[in-house]
Amino acid sequence: MDHRSRQRHLQSLLAENHIDGLLLTHLPNIRYLCGFTGSAAALVLTEKHKAFFTDSRYTTQSREEVQGARVIVSRKAPLVTAGEWLKSHYRKLTLGIEGEHLSVAAQARMKTSLTGGFRLKQAPSLVERARMVKDSDELERMRAAALLGVNLLDSLKSVLRVGAKECEVSAELEYAASRAGAEAMSFPTIIASGERSALPHGRASQHAIPPKGFVVCDFGVILGGYCSDMTRTLSVGRASNASRRAYEAVREAQQAALDAVRPGRTVGQVDQAARNLLVEQGLGRYFTHSTGHGVGLEIHEAPRLASGGKDILQPGMVVTIEPGVYLPGRFGVRIEDTIIVTDRGYEILTPANKELTEL
């Protein structure tokens, strides 16, 4: 990972955004910029300085991981140390902060500490915008994470049986992921069966898998720090005609969205392609979420593929395509792939079967 190049790029954006420096506290952004993987840190970038702050628990780890920035270790909280360092190096500074990630209380403490010529200003999401387009190292890691996830499908099918609790199926899947080398799951695994399949985020529960019906299986792993994400909807027993029609409609809607992916298109156009098909099938009102989202160091990143979205697709973006329909009290269906936007279209990272599977 070329962390120094990322830092230089961010430094080049300071002046045009009317800030003299940037205080970063969101850990995924800090990892992206300097490589640190611990749980307590702050990073300050100005035109002249790149300073990383952590506490004494991470003395060894920070010196091994952090690239391109001076490492400052203290017994105090990183944010406190960062404030003291700023006062010792600058008499005045317009300091950009990550307003979405720095708590109101922490902002108040910084304002109290940095008096005089210091001014705090909420900065645009500069790092998040940079993270939208992955470099070759990131894409290599994401391909590996996605492939590990795809290879778990056979393990999932082998334990998904009538009478098993959803949480038991989830536990078996996560154990298989750990044995296969996953660092962690990308998010709490979703195993939602029967009527619960109509819950878009129906996390695995004590509910037993019923003799018939859909099971929405949404899961992902973290490998090399990067997340994977995929969903397949399986049928326990023979699917009814109504559920089969809904499944095929979602599959066609997902393909319509995939067909709309290419550089220069807006994320809203991709969302609309899926939404139009489900409306034509009389299922539009049951599609209750956006068509997808970015994936990377976090499971949900920019851009969001939502109705009316204006972000432009660019080669190197990694996003999900996941339309679904959810009929309360009956069933739900979602089919999700993670893809890379390429020069001519897209590359699917999760090439698992999408034909209706009846167990």
C-alpha positions, 0 to 999 in steps of 0.5 A: 500500500502506497500510504505516502502517496495517499498522504501527499494527495490529501495534503494537496487538497487542504488549501482548496478546501480552505483549511491549514490542516486535518485532524483525523480520528476515524480509524478506517481513515487513519488505516487507509492513510498510514497503515495503523490497525489498532484501536486508539489513534489520531493523525494530523496532516498539515502542509509541512507535518504528518504526525501520528498519535497513539497511547502506550499500549501501541508503542511497538505496533505503531512503530511497525505499522505506521508509514509516512508519519512521525509516531508520537506515543503518550500515556495520554489519550491520542486526541489530548496528545494531538492537541498539545502537539498542535499548540507546540508547533503552531500559533494559529491554524484552521483545523479541519475535523471529521464532523461525522466521526468526532463526538460533540464532547470531543469537539468541545474539549478540542475547542477549549484546548485549542484557543487563540489562533486556532479554529475548528472547521468541519472538513468535507469527506476528503478521505472517504472520497479518495477511498471510493476508488481502490488501487491495485493492492486493495483490489487484490485483497478484495478479490481474495476476501470475496473468494473466501466468502464464496467458498463458504456457500457449500458449508452453509448449505450443509448445515442449513436444515429444517429445525436448525436454529438460525443462530446455529447456522450462522455460528457454523458459517462463521466457524468455517470462515475462521478456519478458512483464514478470515480475520473476522466477519464483515458484519453480523451474519444474516440468516433469516428464514420463513416469514423472517426472510421479509426482514431486510436485516434479519440477523440470525435468531433463535428461530428454527428453520421451517419445513418450507420457505426462503432463507436469506443468507447475507454474510461477508468476511474480512481478509487483509483488512478488507470486507466482502459482502454477498447474499443468496436466497435459498429455498427450503423445500419446493418454492411456491409459484408466488415465491418463485415469481418473486425470486425470478423478478429479483434476479432479473432486476439484479441483472438489469442493474448490473447491465447499467454499470459502466464508467460515467453512469450515475449511481442513481441510474443503476438503482433505477434500472433495478427499481424499474424492473420490479415496478413492472413486475408489480413488486416495486413497493416491496423494494424498500432499500437502495440497490447497493453501497461501496465496500472496502475497509468498511462494509458500508462506504461511499458511494451509495447506489440509491434513487436520485444519487449523483455520484459518477461510477469510476473504474476501480470503485467496488460496490454491491448490487443487491435489489430485494423484495420483502412481503411482510408476513410472507417471505423476502428475497435478496440477491447480492454480488460485489463488483468492481467497476471496470473500464468497460463495465464490471467484474463480479467478485462473488461468482456464485450460482444465482439460479433458484436453489431448493434444498 
